[in-house]
Amino acid sequence: MEVFSMSDELLVRSRIQNYSVQFVNDVFQILLEEKGKPSFLIVDSVVHSLFREKFDGVIDPDRHLLLEANELHKTYEYCGTIIQQLLKKNVRKNVKIVAIGGGVVQDVAAFCASIMFRGLEWVFVPTTLLAQADSCIGGKTSINFGEVKNTIGNFYPPSVIHIDLRFLDALPEDDIKSGIGEILHFYYYANSRFIGELYAEYAKLLADRSLLKPHILESLSIKKSVIEVDEFDKGERNKFNFGHTFGHALESVTNYGIKHGQAVTVGMDIANMISYNSGLLDRRTYQELKSQLKTNFPSYQLSGIDIDTYVKFLSKDKKNVDEQLVCILSEGPGKLTKKKIPMDASFKELIASYFRNA
C-alpha cells in the first residue's frame, strides 16, 4: 500500500466538484472571516455550548441555527423543518451553508443544502473523530426513513472541509472509540501498516487526541484512493460497507444505544465470524482479528440482543437483493469480498450463537 505523507491539506477529486480537506490551528478565525458574508451556520447545539464564548465572537445571532444532533433527527420530516427555518431566515441561492458538528449535522445540513434552490454551496467543519476521519469526504448525504437507516440521500460534497483537532479534546471517550471503529474498517480494507500501531497506542490515543492526526490522515487517504475511482459506490467502494451491514442493524435494535463506530467494530467481528464459518477465513486469523477488535467493543450487554428484531433490521438493509443479505466478508486484512448470503434458518442460528456467546 502507498505510504501517505503527513500534510495539512488533502485534495479530493470529484466528478461533482473537487474539494480540499484542510487541517487548521484555529477554525474560529476562519469563521470570523465568514462573518458579514452571505453565509449561514448550522451548528451542533452541544458543540455550541462547549465553545460558546468562541462562537459568540464569530457568528451573527440571526445567521445561525442550532441543531440537536441525534440519529432520530436524521429524517425527511426534520429536514423539512430545517428548510422552513432557513427560508424564514431569508436564505437564498447565493448563501453558503457552513455545517459545524459530527455526522448527523453533516447529513442533515448537506441534504438540505443539496435540495434547496437545486443546490447551495456548503462548507463542513467536522467536530467528531468519526466525521474527521471518515464521513467528511466521499460526498454522501444520508437520512433515515422510518426504522431504516440511511435510505434517502444523494452525493453532494462540500466546497472545503476544515479540520481543527482541538474539537476532539471536548469529546467523551465513547466518541473517540466510535471514530476509531471507522478508522479500523479502512485499515482492514487496505491492510494498513498502522493497524498494529493503533492497537499498541490505543490508551494513549484516548488520552491525548492530538496523537490521532496521523491516523486521521491515513484513514482519509485510504478512502480518497477509492472514492476518486468509484465515487458513486458502484464497485470497489462497496467494500467500505465492511462491518456496516451488521453494525447498522445493531444500532437500530439498540435504538442507537451503541455509537456508530463501535457498532461497526462489532459488525466487523460478525462479518469475520461468518467468513470463518464460510471457509473464507482461517481459524488463527479469525481469532487474532477478534482479539484486536474486542479492544474497541462497546460496554453493552450484547448477549441481550433480541435476535428476531436484529434479523428483521438486517432484512431491511438497502443493499439486499431478494431474500439474500448482501454484505462484505473477509479473507483477511486487505482481502475483502462482496457476498450474498441466504437469510435462512441456519444463518439466523449462526447470528443467535454469536450473540449468545458475546
GIUR-V436304 format. One record per residue. RES is the residue in one letter. PHI is phi in degrees with one decimal (none if undefined). PSI is psi as a letter, one per 40 degrees, with the letter a starting at -180 (none if undefined). Layout:
res: [RES	RES]
phi: [PHI	PHI]
psi: [PSI	PSI]
This chain:
res: [M	E	V	F	S	M	S	D	E	L	L	V	R	S	R	I	Q	N	Y	S	V	Q	F	V	N	D	V	F	Q	I	L	L	E	E	K	G	K	P	S	F	L	I	V	D	S	V	V	H	S	L	F	R	E	K	F	D	G	V	I	D	P	D	R	H	L	L	L	E	A	N	E	L	H	K	T	Y	E	Y	C	G	T	I	I	Q	Q	L	L	K	K	N	V	R	K	N	V	K	I	V	A	I	G	G	G	V	V	Q	D	V	A	A	F	C	A	S	I	M	F	R	G	L	E	W	V	F	V	P	T	T	L	L	A	Q	A	D	S	C	I	G	G	K	T	S	I	N	F	G	E	V	K	N	T	I	G	N	F	Y	P	P	S	V	I	H	I	D	L	R	F	L	D	A	L	P	E	D	D	I	K	S	G	I	G	E	I	L	H	F	Y	Y	Y	A	N	S	R	F	I	G	E	L	Y	A	E	Y	A	K	L	L	A	D	R	S	L	L	K	P	H	I	L	E	S	L	S	I	K	K	S	V	I	E	V	D	E	F	D	K	G	E	R	N	K	F	N	F	G	H	T	F	G	H	A	L	E	S	V	T	N	Y	G	I	K	H	G	Q	A	V	T	V	G	M	D	I	A	N	M	I	S	Y	N	S	G	L	L	D	R	R	T	Y	Q	E	L	K	S	Q	L	K	T	N	F	P	S	Y	Q	L	S	G	I	D	I	D	T	Y	V	K	F	L	S	K	D	K	K	N	V	D	E	Q	L	V	C	I	L	S	E	G	P	G	K	L	T	K	K	K	I	P	M	D	A	S	F	K	E	L	I	A	S	Y	F	R	N	A]
phi: [none	-62.1	-93.4	-92.3	-81.2	-69.1	-147.2	-101.5	-151.0	-131.8	-97.1	-109.9	-90.1	-138.2	-71.0	-84.5	-167.3	-69.0	-150.0	-119.6	-107.1	-120.0	-82.9	-124.3	-86.2	-148.7	-68.7	-69.1	-66.2	-66.0	-64.6	-62.0	-69.1	-79.4	-62.1	91.6	-87.4	-73.3	-135.6	-138.8	-98.4	-112.9	-123.1	-57.1	-61.7	-69.5	-61.2	-60.3	-68.1	-72.0	-122.4	-55.3	-61.4	-68.4	-65.8	-58.6	-85.8	-125.6	-121.4	-79.9	-55.7	-94.2	-124.2	-148.5	-137.2	-93.1	-118.8	-78.0	-88.2	-137.3	-58.6	-70.7	-95.2	-85.3	-127.6	-61.8	-64.7	-67.1	-60.6	-61.8	-68.4	-63.4	-63.2	-58.8	-67.2	-64.7	-65.6	-64.7	-87.4	62.3	-69.5	-124.9	-58.2	-86.7	-86.5	-96.1	-87.9	-112.1	-97.6	-126.8	159.4	-97.4	-63.2	-66.9	-60.6	-58.6	-63.2	-67.5	-65.0	-66.7	-64.3	-62.6	-62.5	-72.0	-107.4	-76.5	51.7	61.4	126.1	-105.3	-64.7	-142.5	-123.0	-121.1	-117.5	-74.1	-114.7	-110.3	-63.4	-60.3	-71.4	-69.3	-96.2	-144.1	-69.9	-62.9	-112.4	115.4	79.5	-76.7	-116.9	-138.9	-126.4	-87.2	-136.3	63.4	-89.1	-100.2	-79.9	57.2	-94.1	-121.2	165.7	-156.8	-113.3	-156.8	-71.4	-74.8	-79.6	-158.8	-124.0	-110.8	-106.5	-114.5	-64.3	-64.2	-61.5	-65.7	-65.6	-89.5	-84.4	-67.1	-58.7	-62.2	-70.7	-67.0	-62.4	-63.2	-63.6	-62.1	-58.6	-70.2	-58.6	-62.0	-68.8	-71.7	-61.4	-71.6	-60.2	-96.9	51.6	-62.6	-66.1	-85.9	-57.5	-61.4	-63.7	-62.2	-67.9	-66.5	-111.2	-53.0	-63.2	-65.4	-64.4	-68.3	-85.7	-124.3	-71.2	-64.3	-71.8	-80.1	-55.2	-60.1	-72.1	-63.0	-63.9	-64.0	-61.7	-65.0	-67.1	-63.1	-64.1	-57.7	-62.9	-95.5	-68.3	-74.0	-108.9	-141.1	-60.3	-99.2	61.6	-100.8	-147.9	-59.5	-62.5	-52.8	-67.6	-71.4	-79.2	-52.5	84.7	-81.2	-57.1	-76.5	-70.5	-60.8	-64.0	-67.8	-59.1	-66.7	-69.0	-99.2	53.1	62.0	-76.1	-114.3	-61.7	-53.6	-66.5	-76.7	-64.1	-65.2	-60.4	-63.6	-60.5	-65.7	-65.5	-64.3	-60.6	-67.4	-62.3	-66.5	-61.2	-63.6	-69.9	-92.7	84.2	-83.5	-125.1	-76.1	-61.7	-62.5	-64.9	-59.2	-67.5	-64.3	-66.4	-60.7	-61.2	-66.2	-62.9	-62.3	-57.7	-110.9	-71.6	-75.7	-87.6	-125.8	-77.2	-64.9	-66.4	-90.8	-64.2	-78.1	-67.1	-59.8	-68.3	-61.3	-65.4	-61.1	-66.8	-59.7	-67.9	-93.7	-58.3	-65.2	-88.1	-64.8	-124.9	52.7	-100.1	-107.3	-83.8	-98.4	-147.2	-103.4	-109.9	-130.6	-104.7	130.3	-53.5	84.9	-134.6	-94.5	-145.1	-88.1	-135.5	-107.5	-121.1	-62.4	-90.5	-100.5	-63.2	-68.7	-65.4	-61.5	-67.7	-63.5	-64.2	-61.6	-66.6	-61.1	-72.9	-61.3	-97.1	-69.2]
psi: [i	h	h	h	i	h	i	e	i	h	h	h	h	i	e	d	h	i	i	i	h	h	h	i	d	g	d	d	d	d	d	d	d	d	h	e	i	g	i	h	h	h	h	h	d	d	d	d	d	d	f	d	d	d	d	d	e	e	i	h	d	e	f	i	h	h	h	h	g	i	d	e	e	g	i	d	d	d	d	d	d	d	d	d	d	d	d	d	e	f	h	a	d	e	h	h	h	h	h	h	a	a	d	d	d	d	d	d	d	d	d	d	d	d	e	h	f	f	h	i	i	i	i	h	g	h	e	i	d	d	d	d	e	c	e	d	i	d	e	h	h	h	i	i	h	b	e	h	h	f	e	h	a	a	h	g	i	i	d	i	h	h	h	h	e	d	d	d	d	e	i	i	d	d	d	d	d	d	d	d	d	d	d	d	d	d	d	d	d	e	f	i	e	e	d	d	d	d	d	d	f	d	d	d	d	d	d	g	e	d	e	e	d	d	d	d	d	d	d	d	d	d	d	d	d	d	d	e	e	g	d	f	f	e	b	d	d	d	e	e	e	h	e	d	d	d	d	d	d	d	d	d	d	e	f	f	e	h	i	d	d	d	d	d	d	d	d	d	d	d	d	d	d	d	d	d	e	e	e	d	h	i	d	d	d	d	d	d	d	d	d	d	d	d	d	e	i	i	g	i	g	d	e	e	h	h	d	d	d	d	d	d	d	d	e	e	h	e	e	i	h	b	e	h	h	h	i	h	i	h	e	i	h	e	g	i	i	h	i	h	h	h	g	a	d	d	d	d	d	d	d	d	d	d	d	d	e	none]
